[in-house]
Amino acid sequence: MRKRRRRHIFPGKTSAGLLLLAAALLMSPMTAWAGQEAWEQRVEITAHRGNSSQAPENTLAAFESAIEAGTDWIETDVTQSKDGVLVLFHDEDMERLTGRQGKIWDFTFEELKGIRPEPFMGPSFRDAGIPSLSEALDLCRGRAKMDLEIKVNGSQTADYVDRVVAMIREKGMEDQCMVTSFQYSVLERTKALAPGLKTGFITSTALTPGQSLAAADYVMLHVNLTDPQTVSQLQAQGKRVGAWTVNDYASLEKCRQSGVDNVITDRPGTIF
């Protein structure tokens, strides 16, 4: 059980955040406070690319930091190296995170292991490299659940999704992992292979009426799309609802008022 870190009543002194809190307290101070406490206790926290505010994103160091912060889930981005190894890296281009030219799929895994992140996080992370999915699953097994976002960019092999699902099974982590994607077809394939494996549909655009989400257990909305009506409608369909990326108090309060089930944040140790 994750130990909750209680957030101070005024954690972020943004005008929007204070106005939202003031409005809630005016309705009924004790009711608003009790509701806030109850929501904080039940909502899941997902560390976006690990504890990416404290360590280079999508590295084992970021995952370890997220576990130490008490996160429920660790979200990471799965793609492939040139030689087909399942690796964790968000961008297609290498430059932002490593200073190297080229695409992630231009390098073999052996080559990737020798590439280090840019030093903007400080010298203590000079040895943090690009991990494989296998390494990350081994690190997190029994310690935090894994939200595996499947990146689709046309460079992956035809059995790409199948191999992700197979690795989850090989590690005995079907009950500790979720496959998520912007591509709904990825979720359909995942459910065809492993009906019991949790899945999540990620979207930054509003859902259309009647949109099929049968293959999704979670719906991950951009935080700007969250509102009580949208969230409650999805929950009525049996979906759990996540919001990304929540890094400030105004966004967190929007999630609370909407009643989301999962908050995806770069700050798992300090968002509450």
N, C-alpha and C positions, 0 to 999 in steps of 0.2 A: 504494500500500500504506500503510495507516494505521500510524503508528509507535505501538507500545504504550507506555503509561506504566506502569511497574512499581509495583505497590501495595506499601506497606510491610507487613511481616508483621503488625503490629497497627494497622491503619488506623482501626479504630473500637473503642474500649474499652468495648463493651457486654458484659455478662456472657454473653448468648446467643452473641455472636460469638466470644468467647474460649473458651467451652466447646466450640463446634463445631470450632474450630481445634485445641484441645487433644486432642479425641477423634481427629481426623484424624491428628495427629502421633503419638499413642500407637500407632496401628495400625502405622505404619512411617514414621519421620520422612523418610527420603529418598524413599520412594515417594510419600508424600503431597505433598511439596514438588514433585517432578517432575510429578505429575499436575496440581497446581494451576497450575504454569507452562505446561504443555501446553494446558490448558483456556483460560487467559487469552489465549494466542496465537491460538486458533482461534475463540473466541466472538465474535460480532458485537456491536457497541455501537450502540444506537439512542438518539438524543437526543430525549427526550419533549417534544414541542412546541418543539423546538429546545433550546438550552442554557438551559432555563427557570429554572435556579438563578442565572443571571448576567445575564439580560436578559428583558424582558417576553415571556411565552409567545406562540408563534405569530406572531412578528414577524420581519422580515428581519434585525433585529439579533440575535435569538436564533438564527437559522439561521446567520448568519455566525460567531457565537461558537462554535456547535457544529462548524462546519467547521474553525475554528482549533484546536479541541480534538482534532481527529482522528477524529471519529465516522465510523462506516460508513454509518449511516442517520439520516435526520431524520424523525421522526414529526410529522404535523400533521393538523389537523381541517378537512375541507372541508365547506362549506355554501354557501348562496346568499343574496345580497342581495335586496332588494325588486325590483330590476330584473333579476334573474336572473344577475348576475355571480357566478362561482365565487370565493368568498373563504375565508379561513382564520380560523376563530374556534371556540373550543371550546364555550362555553356558548350556550344559547338566549337567556338574558337578558344584557343589556349591563352590568348594574350592577357585578358583581364586578370586572371588568377595566377598565371605563371610567368608572364612576360615573354613567353615563347610564341613564335609565329606558327600557324598551322591549325588544323582541326584535330579534335581528340582522336578521330579515326585514322589519322595519318601516322600514329605512333603505336608500336607494339607495347604490350604490357611491360616487358622488360625495360623498354625505353621510358615509359611513363614512370616507372619506379625511381628513375634517376632524376626526375624533374621535381623541383621544389616550388612551393608557392612564393609569390612576391613577399618581401619582408615587412609589409605594412602592419602585420600583427606582432612584430618584434622578434628578436633573436631566439626566443625560447621555442619557436615553432619552425626553426630552420630545417628540421628533419621530417616535418609533416609532409607526406607525399600523397599521391593519388591512390586510394585503396581499391582493392577488388571488392565485389559484393560478398564473396566468400569470407574475406577478412572481417568485414563489418558485421555480418551475421554471427560469426564466431564471438566477436566482442560483445554483442548486445544480447545474445541468447540468455534468457532468464533474468535479464536486467532491465530491458526496456523493449517495448514493441517497436516494430519497424514499418514505416510508411514508405513503400518503394514506388516512387514516381517513375513510370516507364517513359523515357524520352524516345520519340519517334522522329527520325530525321532522314530516313531513306538510306542510311549507310549500314544499317543492321542486317544481319542474315535473316532468312525466312523463319528460322526456328527460334528467333530472339526471345519472344514472350514465353515460348515453351521451356526454354532453358532457365529463365528466371523462376518459373513455377517449379521446375524440376529441382533447382538448387534449394528453394525454400523447403521442399519435401525432404531432400537429402539431409538437410540440417535438422529435421524434425521440428520445424518452426511454423507450421501452417496456422497454429493458434496464436502466433506472436507476430504475424506479418499481415500487411494489407497491400494490395497492388492498386495504385492510382494512376490516372492518366487524363490528359485533355482529349485523348483519342478514345471514343466510346468502344470502338472495335477491339481495343486492347482488353477492356473489361469483359466483353463477350467471350473472347478467346480464353481468358483466365477462368471464367466460370465454366466453360466447356471442359477445361482440363481439370479443374479443382473446384467443384461447386461449393465446398465449404470454406474456401479462402475468401476473406473479406476483400472488397473492392471499393474504390471511390472515384467518382467522376469529378474532375476539376474544371471549373469554368470561370471565365472573367466577363462573360456576357450573360444577360438575363435569360433564364430558361423560357422556352416557348410553351404555351398551353398544350397539354397532351404529349409533350416530349417523352419518349420512352426512356425510362431509367431502370428497367427491370434487372439489368446486370450490375447495378450499383447498390452497395449497402450504405455507402456514405455519399454525400454531395458536398464538395469543397467549393464554397462560394468565395469570390473576392469580397473582402469586407464591405465594400461599397454596395454590394448587392443584398446585404443582410437587412432584413426588417422582420417584425413579428409575423406578418401575414405569410411571407414567403417561407420562413423557417417552419412555422406551424403546419403549413400545407405539406411540406416535404416530410415532416415528422409524422403526419397523419397517414402518409403512404408507407410508413415503416422505415424511413431513411434517418440516419444520423447526419447532422449537418455540422460541417466545419467552416471556419472563416480564416482567410489568409490575406495579407500578412499583418498581424496585429502587434504593433510595437509601441503604441502610445495609448494614453488613458482614454482619449476620445473614442478611439477604435474599440478599445476593450469595453467601454460602457455601451457602445452600440451593440456589441456582441451580447452583453448581459441583457439588455432590453429586448433583444431579438430572441434570446433563449437558445443560442447555438450550443451544440454538444461538445465542440472541440475548437480550441483556439490554437492557431498555428503562428508561431512567433520566433523571431531571432533572439528573444530574451527570455528563455524558459525559467531562468533563476530569479528574475526581477520583475516580470510582468505583473505578478501578484505581490 
